[in-house]
Amino acid sequence: MSSELRSRKSETATEAPAQTPTEAESDTKEDIDSEDDKHDLSSKIPSGTNKTPGVLNVILENVPERWRNWTIRGIFTCLLIAVFCLTIYGGPLALMVITLIVQVKCFEEIINIGYTVYRIHGLPWFRSLSWYFLITSNYFFYGESLVDYFGVLISRTDYLRVLVTYHRFFSFCLYCIGFVWFVLSLVHKYYMKQFSLFAWTHVALLIVVTQSYLIIQNIFEGLIWFIVPVSMIVINDIWAYVFGFFFGRTPLIKLSPKKTWEGFIGGGVSTVVFGCFLSYLLCQYQYFICPIEYSEKLGRMTMDCEPSPLFRPQEYMLPESVSPVLRLFGFKKSIHMYPFVLHSLSLSLFSSVIGPFGGFFASGFKRAFKIKDFGDVIPGHGGIMDRFDCQYLMATFVNVYISSFIRSPSPQKLLQQVFTLKPEQQLQLYYSLKETLENQRILSGFE
């Protein structure tokens, strides 16, 4: 008996190392994401599409679920558009304030997900640190805008001139304070989680604060550079949803199973048509096309200007290949059009082709952490970030487009730099500029 037991044990010992998991088990392990050890957050992160005012719940009680969601989404879409129009009526300052509010709310939603994911409670100062970095980054970026566009006015006040001259140095000092604060708050037990949240905070700042700064810059170039791109994203989202709801049959991307090719194409065509129409309409009003500048004559900020060639009708000759067709129907060989309308084609193509990928990125982010929405602020839509995920990508493109194809050197910014020079340097610049203008016989014409 003892010999048999020893032989069985030896067989078992030799067979054990050779055992391998089944193919199903190995496939399952390969499919598991490295972050799948996180708990399901769907019960902890509020879902806006499921949160509906009690009055609407009563009214739509007997409506089928599909049409109920469609109605709620439509009602709050109209409300959002109404708020958007009212903010535009309030002018650039109202737009800046609402941009800041949206930015803060988006940051809050992203940061709250980070706290929920890493389940850190009671760590000293970390929540305060996240908001401190938000304030610091806003001081830097919004200060850059104030220096660029209000530098001439601010430089006339002695105690504010220091803030303009050393703005970036002060911003860096504020960041260093937060950096030292973070290091001093480290707890041995939570090093990895604290550094993960530190990185999470900075990524959120990069996505939210940087993009809102670009939106502010676009506003200062003229309200049209804000209204048209934002409206394009809204229209693309609305019509992609409508076309997908009624005609959608072909899935577009796995990250968003409800998105279809029919909705993608229908939304794109609608965006191009709407963009041309809205651009043509807004080009006719100074309120939308004039950049915001400080007027030396009026002593205040103004939006009055002589429209640039971009917003004045130009004549464009049509190709000779279409001339026979035009003569057949009695049309001319040329058309009059605002050049901005042609630029709006580029904006509309980006908003309809590349813009949706901001939404796909957000969908992938939510799927990674098993949540449906970023928040529950807007019934039928989700959180603020759910509505502005594409807007941030669009804001970057518009800013890059303006700096690459539209913007020219601004006397306002040059003056701001001149006022930071020493008096002897200003005199040297004055005499050099005077001599150049006299040699070109430009100055003599004004004397």
C-alpha positions as CSV (number, residue, x, y, z in Angstrom):
1,M,0.0,0.0,0.0
2,S,2.7,2.4,0.9
3,S,4.5,1.8,-2.4
4,E,1.2,2.5,-4.3
5,L,0.7,5.7,-2.5
6,R,4.2,6.8,-3.2
7,S,3.8,6.0,-6.9
8,R,0.4,7.9,-7.1
9,K,1.9,10.9,-5.4
10,S,4.9,10.9,-7.8
11,E,2.5,10.7,-10.8
12,T,0.4,13.6,-9.4
13,A,3.6,15.7,-8.8
14,T,4.8,15.1,-12.3
15,E,1.4,15.9,-13.9
16,A,0.7,19.1,-11.9
17,P,3.2,21.5,-13.6
18,A,1.9,20.4,-17.0
19,Q,-1.7,21.5,-16.3
20,T,-2.7,24.6,-18.2
21,P,-5.9,26.7,-18.1
22,T,-8.6,26.0,-20.6
23,E,-8.8,28.0,-23.8
24,A,-11.9,29.7,-22.5
25,E,-10.1,30.8,-19.3
26,S,-7.1,32.1,-21.2
27,D,-9.3,34.0,-23.6
28,T,-11.1,35.6,-20.7
29,K,-7.8,36.7,-19.1
30,E,-6.6,38.2,-22.4
31,D,-9.8,40.1,-22.7
32,I,-9.6,41.7,-19.2
33,D,-8.4,45.3,-19.3
34,S,-5.8,46.2,-16.7
35,E,-8.3,48.7,-15.2
36,D,-11.1,46.1,-14.9
37,D,-10.4,45.6,-11.3
38,K,-12.2,48.9,-10.6
39,H,-15.7,48.5,-9.2
40,D,-18.7,49.2,-11.3
41,L,-19.3,53.0,-10.9
42,S,-22.7,53.2,-12.5
43,S,-24.5,53.2,-9.1
44,K,-22.1,55.9,-7.7
45,I,-22.0,58.4,-10.6
46,P,-25.4,60.0,-11.2
47,S,-27.0,59.4,-14.6
48,G,-28.7,62.4,-16.2
49,T,-30.6,60.5,-18.8
50,N,-32.5,58.8,-16.0
51,K,-33.2,61.9,-14.0
52,T,-36.4,63.6,-15.1
53,P,-38.5,66.3,-13.4
54,G,-41.6,65.0,-11.7
55,V,-44.0,67.0,-13.8
56,L,-42.6,65.5,-17.0
57,N,-42.8,62.0,-15.5
58,V,-46.5,62.5,-14.9
59,I,-47.2,64.0,-18.3
60,L,-45.2,61.3,-20.2
61,E,-46.3,58.4,-18.0
62,N,-48.1,56.5,-20.8
63,V,-45.7,57.4,-23.6
64,P,-43.5,54.4,-24.8
65,E,-40.0,54.5,-23.4
66,R,-38.3,55.2,-26.7
67,W,-40.5,58.2,-27.5
68,R,-40.4,59.3,-23.9
69,N,-36.6,59.7,-24.0
70,W,-36.8,61.4,-27.4
71,T,-39.3,64.0,-26.0
72,I,-37.3,64.7,-22.9
73,R,-34.1,65.1,-24.9
74,G,-35.9,67.4,-27.3
75,I,-37.4,69.7,-24.6
76,F,-34.1,70.2,-22.8
77,T,-32.3,70.7,-26.1
78,C,-34.6,73.6,-26.8
79,L,-34.0,75.0,-23.4
80,L,-30.3,74.8,-23.9
81,I,-30.5,76.6,-27.2
82,A,-32.7,79.3,-25.6
83,V,-30.0,79.8,-22.8
84,F,-27.3,80.0,-25.5
85,C,-29.2,82.7,-27.5
86,L,-29.8,84.7,-24.3
87,T,-26.1,84.5,-23.4
88,I,-25.2,85.8,-26.8
89,Y,-27.6,88.7,-26.3
90,G,-25.7,89.5,-23.1
91,G,-22.5,90.1,-25.0
92,P,-18.9,89.0,-24.7
93,L,-18.7,89.4,-20.9
94,A,-21.7,87.0,-20.5
95,L,-20.1,84.5,-22.8
96,M,-16.9,84.6,-20.8
97,V,-18.8,84.1,-17.5
98,I,-20.8,81.2,-18.9
99,T,-17.6,79.6,-20.4
100,L,-16.0,79.8,-16.9
101,I,-19.1,78.2,-15.3
102,V,-19.1,75.4,-17.8
103,Q,-15.4,74.9,-17.4
104,V,-15.7,74.6,-13.6
105,K,-18.6,72.1,-13.8
106,C,-16.8,69.9,-16.4
107,F,-13.7,69.9,-14.2
108,E,-15.9,68.9,-11.2
109,E,-17.5,66.0,-13.1
110,I,-14.1,64.6,-14.2
111,I,-12.5,65.0,-10.8
112,N,-15.4,63.4,-9.0
113,I,-15.0,60.3,-11.3
114,G,-11.4,60.2,-10.3
115,Y,-12.2,60.3,-6.6
116,T,-14.8,57.5,-7.0
117,V,-12.4,55.3,-9.1
118,Y,-9.6,55.4,-6.6
119,R,-11.8,55.4,-3.6
120,I,-9.7,57.8,-1.5
121,H,-11.5,59.3,1.5
122,G,-9.9,61.3,4.2
123,L,-6.5,62.0,2.5
124,P,-5.3,65.4,3.7
125,W,-5.8,68.4,1.4
126,F,-6.2,66.5,-1.9
127,R,-9.6,67.7,-2.9
128,S,-8.5,71.3,-2.0
129,L,-5.3,70.8,-4.1
130,S,-7.4,69.9,-7.1
131,W,-9.4,73.1,-6.9
132,Y,-6.2,75.1,-6.1
133,F,-4.6,73.9,-9.3
134,L,-7.8,74.9,-11.2
135,I,-7.7,78.4,-9.8
136,T,-3.9,78.7,-10.6
137,S,-4.3,77.5,-14.1
138,N,-7.3,79.9,-14.7
139,Y,-5.2,82.8,-13.3
140,F,-2.5,81.9,-15.8
141,F,-4.7,81.4,-18.9
142,Y,-7.3,84.1,-18.2
143,G,-4.5,86.5,-17.2
144,E,-2.9,85.8,-20.6
145,S,-6.2,86.9,-22.3
146,L,-6.4,90.1,-20.2
147,V,-2.8,90.9,-21.0
148,D,-3.3,90.4,-24.7
149,Y,-6.5,92.4,-25.0
150,F,-6.6,94.8,-22.1
151,G,-2.8,95.3,-21.7
152,V,-2.9,98.9,-22.9
153,L,-5.6,99.8,-20.3
154,I,-4.0,97.9,-17.5
155,S,-0.6,99.3,-18.1
156,R,-1.8,102.8,-17.4
157,T,-2.4,101.8,-13.7
158,D,1.0,101.7,-11.9
159,Y,0.2,98.9,-9.4
160,L,-1.4,96.7,-12.1
161,R,1.6,97.2,-14.5
162,V,3.6,94.8,-12.3
163,L,1.0,92.1,-12.7
164,V,1.1,92.5,-16.5
165,T,4.9,92.5,-16.7
166,Y,5.5,89.6,-14.4
167,H,2.3,87.7,-15.0
168,R,3.9,84.4,-16.0
169,F,6.4,84.5,-13.1
170,F,3.6,85.0,-10.6
171,S,1.7,82.1,-12.2
172,F,4.7,79.9,-12.0
173,C,5.1,80.8,-8.3
174,L,1.5,79.9,-7.6
175,Y,2.0,76.5,-9.3
176,C,5.1,75.8,-7.3
177,I,3.2,76.5,-4.1
178,G,0.7,73.8,-5.1
179,F,3.5,71.4,-6.1
180,V,5.2,71.7,-2.7
181,W,1.8,71.4,-1.0
182,F,1.2,68.1,-2.9
183,V,4.5,66.7,-1.9
184,L,4.0,67.6,1.7
185,S,0.6,65.9,1.7
186,L,1.9,62.5,0.5
187,V,0.9,59.6,2.8
188,H,3.1,56.5,2.7
189,K,0.1,54.1,2.4
190,Y,-1.4,55.9,-0.6
191,Y,1.5,57.0,-2.7
192,M,0.3,55.3,-5.9
193,K,-3.3,56.5,-5.6
194,Q,-2.2,60.1,-4.8
195,F,0.1,60.3,-7.8
196,S,-2.6,58.8,-10.0
197,L,-5.0,61.5,-8.9
198,F,-2.3,64.1,-9.3
199,A,-2.0,63.0,-13.0
200,W,-5.8,62.8,-13.3
201,T,-6.1,66.4,-12.1
202,H,-3.5,67.7,-14.6
203,V,-5.1,65.8,-17.5
204,A,-8.5,67.3,-16.5
205,L,-6.9,70.8,-16.5
206,L,-5.3,70.2,-19.9
207,I,-8.7,69.1,-21.4
208,V,-10.9,71.7,-19.7
209,V,-9.0,74.8,-18.8
210,T,-6.8,75.0,-21.9
211,Q,-9.7,74.6,-24.2
212,S,-11.8,77.2,-22.4
213,Y,-8.9,79.6,-22.8
214,L,-9.0,79.0,-26.5
215,I,-12.7,79.7,-26.5
216,I,-12.1,83.0,-24.8
217,Q,-9.5,83.9,-27.5
218,N,-12.0,83.0,-30.2
219,I,-14.6,85.3,-28.6
220,F,-12.2,88.2,-28.7
221,E,-11.6,87.7,-32.4
222,G,-15.3,88.4,-32.9
223,L,-18.5,86.7,-31.7
224,I,-18.9,85.1,-35.1
225,W,-15.9,82.9,-34.4
226,F,-17.6,81.6,-31.3
227,I,-21.3,81.4,-32.4
228,V,-20.8,79.6,-35.7
229,P,-18.5,76.8,-34.5
230,V,-20.6,76.1,-31.4
231,S,-23.8,76.1,-33.4
232,M,-22.3,73.7,-35.9
233,I,-21.5,71.2,-33.2
234,V,-25.1,71.6,-31.8
235,I,-26.7,71.2,-35.1
236,N,-24.6,68.2,-36.0
237,D,-25.5,66.5,-32.8
238,I,-29.2,67.2,-33.2
239,W,-29.5,66.1,-36.8
240,A,-27.2,63.1,-36.3
241,Y,-29.5,62.0,-33.5
242,V,-32.7,62.7,-35.6
243,F,-31.4,60.8,-38.7
244,G,-30.1,58.0,-36.5
245,F,-33.3,57.8,-34.6
246,F,-35.6,57.5,-37.7
247,F,-33.3,56.0,-40.4
248,G,-30.3,54.5,-38.5
249,R,-29.6,50.9,-39.5
250,T,-25.8,50.6,-39.9
251,P,-23.6,50.8,-36.8
252,L,-20.8,53.4,-37.0
253,I,-18.4,52.6,-34.2
254,K,-18.3,50.1,-31.4
255,L,-17.5,52.8,-28.7
256,S,-21.0,54.2,-29.3
257,P,-23.3,51.4,-30.4
258,K,-26.3,53.8,-31.0
259,K,-24.3,55.9,-33.5
260,T,-25.1,55.0,-37.1
261,W,-23.7,55.9,-40.5
262,E,-27.1,57.3,-41.5
263,G,-27.0,59.7,-38.6
264,F,-23.3,60.6,-39.2
265,I,-23.9,61.4,-42.9
266,G,-27.3,63.2,-42.3
267,G,-25.8,65.3,-39.5
268,G,-22.8,66.2,-41.7
269,V,-24.9,67.4,-44.6
270,S,-27.2,69.4,-42.3
271,T,-24.2,71.0,-40.7
272,V,-22.7,72.2,-44.0
273,V,-26.0,73.7,-45.1
274,F,-26.7,75.3,-41.7
275,G,-23.1,76.6,-41.4
276,C,-23.3,78.5,-44.7
277,F,-26.7,80.0,-43.9
278,L,-25.8,81.1,-40.4
279,S,-22.4,82.6,-41.6
280,Y,-24.1,84.6,-44.4
281,L,-26.6,85.9,-41.8
282,L,-24.1,86.9,-39.2
283,C,-21.7,88.6,-41.6
284,Q,-24.2,91.4,-42.1
285,Y,-24.0,92.6,-38.5
286,Q,-21.1,94.5,-36.8
287,Y,-22.1,93.1,-33.4
288,F,-21.0,89.6,-34.5
289,I,-18.0,90.4,-36.8
290,C,-16.0,93.1,-34.9
291,P,-13.3,92.1,-32.6
292,I,-13.3,93.4,-29.0
293,E,-10.7,96.2,-28.6
294,Y,-9.9,99.0,-26.3
295,S,-10.7,102.4,-27.9
296,E,-8.3,105.3,-27.1
297,K,-10.8,107.8,-28.3
298,L,-13.8,106.4,-26.3
299,G,-11.7,105.3,-23.3
300,R,-13.5,101.9,-23.1
301,M,-13.8,98.5,-24.8
302,T,-15.8,98.7,-28.0
303,M,-17.1,96.3,-30.8
304,D,-17.4,99.0,-33.5
305,C,-15.1,98.6,-36.5
306,E,-14.8,98.9,-40.2
307,P,-15.6,95.3,-41.5
308,S,-12.5,93.5,-42.7
309,P,-12.4,92.1,-46.3
310,L,-13.3,88.8,-44.7
311,F,-16.8,90.2,-44.0
312,R,-17.4,92.2,-47.1
313,P,-19.0,90.7,-50.2
314,Q,-16.5,89.7,-52.9
315,E,-17.1,88.6,-56.5
316,Y,-16.1,85.1,-57.4
317,M,-15.9,83.9,-61.0
318,L,-17.4,80.4,-61.6
319,P,-15.4,77.8,-63.6
320,E,-15.8,77.9,-67.4
321,S,-16.9,74.3,-67.4
322,V,-20.3,75.3,-65.9
323,S,-20.8,78.4,-68.1
324,P,-23.1,76.7,-70.6
325,V,-25.3,75.4,-67.8
326,L,-25.5,78.9,-66.3
327,R,-26.4,80.6,-69.6
328,L,-29.0,77.9,-70.1
329,F,-30.8,79.0,-66.9
330,G,-30.0,82.7,-67.2
331,F,-27.4,82.9,-64.4
332,K,-24.3,85.1,-64.3
333,K,-20.8,83.7,-64.6
334,S,-19.9,85.1,-61.1
335,I,-21.4,85.2,-57.7
336,H,-21.1,87.6,-54.8
337,M,-20.3,86.0,-51.5
338,Y,-18.8,86.8,-48.1
339,P,-15.3,85.2,-47.9
340,F,-16.2,84.1,-44.3
341,V,-18.9,81.8,-45.8
342,L,-16.1,79.9,-47.7
343,H,-14.1,79.6,-44.4
344,S,-17.3,78.3,-42.7
345,L,-17.1,75.3,-45.1
346,S,-13.8,74.3,-43.5
347,L,-15.4,74.7,-40.0
348,S,-18.5,72.7,-40.9
349,L,-16.4,69.9,-42.4
350,F,-14.3,69.6,-39.3
351,S,-17.4,69.8,-37.0
352,S,-19.2,67.0,-38.9
353,V,-16.2,64.7,-39.6
354,I,-13.7,65.1,-36.8
355,G,-15.9,66.8,-34.2
356,P,-17.9,63.6,-33.3
357,F,-14.7,61.9,-32.3
358,G,-14.7,64.1,-29.3
359,G,-17.9,62.4,-28.3
360,F,-16.5,58.9,-29.2
361,F,-13.5,59.7,-26.9
362,A,-15.9,60.6,-24.1
363,S,-17.8,57.4,-24.8
364,G,-14.6,55.3,-24.5
365,F,-13.8,57.1,-21.3
366,K,-17.2,56.3,-19.8
367,R,-17.0,52.7,-20.9
368,A,-13.6,52.3,-19.3
369,F,-15.1,53.1,-16.0
370,K,-18.5,51.5,-16.6
371,I,-20.6,54.7,-16.3
372,K,-23.4,55.9,-18.5
373,D,-23.0,59.7,-18.1
374,F,-20.6,62.2,-16.5
375,G,-23.4,63.6,-14.3
376,D,-27.1,64.4,-14.0
377,V,-27.4,68.1,-14.5
378,I,-29.3,68.0,-17.8
379,P,-32.2,65.5,-18.0
380,G,-32.1,63.5,-21.2
381,H,-28.5,64.5,-21.9
382,G,-26.4,63.7,-18.8
383,G,-23.7,66.0,-17.3
384,I,-22.3,69.2,-18.6
385,M,-19.3,67.3,-20.0
386,D,-21.6,65.0,-22.0
387,R,-22.8,68.1,-23.9
388,F,-19.5,69.8,-24.3
389,D,-17.2,66.9,-25.2
390,C,-17.1,67.9,-28.9
391,Q,-17.0,71.6,-28.2
392,Y,-13.5,71.6,-26.7
393,L,-12.1,69.8,-29.8
394,M,-13.8,72.3,-32.0
395,A,-12.5,75.3,-30.0
396,T,-8.9,74.1,-30.6
397,F,-9.5,73.8,-34.3
398,V,-11.0,77.2,-34.6
399,N,-8.1,78.8,-32.7
400,V,-5.6,77.0,-34.8
401,Y,-7.5,78.0,-38.0
402,I,-7.6,81.7,-37.0
403,S,-3.9,81.8,-36.2
404,S,-2.9,79.9,-39.4
405,F,-5.2,81.5,-42.0
406,I,-6.9,84.6,-40.6
407,R,-5.0,86.5,-37.9
408,S,-2.6,89.4,-38.7
409,P,-0.4,91.4,-36.3
410,S,-2.5,93.5,-34.0
411,P,-1.6,97.1,-33.1
412,Q,-3.3,96.5,-29.7
413,K,-0.8,93.7,-28.8
414,L,2.2,95.7,-30.1
415,L,1.2,98.7,-28.0
416,Q,0.9,96.5,-24.9
417,Q,4.5,95.4,-25.5
418,V,5.7,99.0,-26.1
419,F,4.2,100.2,-22.8
420,T,6.3,97.6,-21.0
421,L,9.6,99.1,-22.3
422,K,11.7,101.6,-20.4
423,P,11.2,105.3,-21.3
424,E,14.4,105.5,-23.3
425,Q,13.5,102.4,-25.3
426,Q,10.1,103.9,-26.1
427,L,11.8,107.1,-27.3
428,Q,14.2,105.1,-29.4
429,L,11.3,103.2,-31.0
430,Y,9.4,106.5,-31.5
431,Y,12.2,108.1,-33.4
432,S,12.9,105.0,-35.5
433,L,9.3,104.7,-36.5
434,K,9.0,108.4,-37.2
435,E,12.1,108.3,-39.5
436,T,10.8,105.3,-41.3
437,L,7.4,106.9,-41.9
438,E,9.0,110.1,-43.1
439,N,11.2,108.3,-45.6
440,Q,8.1,106.5,-46.9
441,R,6.3,109.9,-47.1
442,I,3.5,108.6,-45.1
443,L,3.9,110.9,-42.1
444,S,4.1,114.0,-44.2
445,G,0.6,113.3,-45.5
446,F,-0.9,113.7,-42.0
447,E,1.1,116.9,-41.1
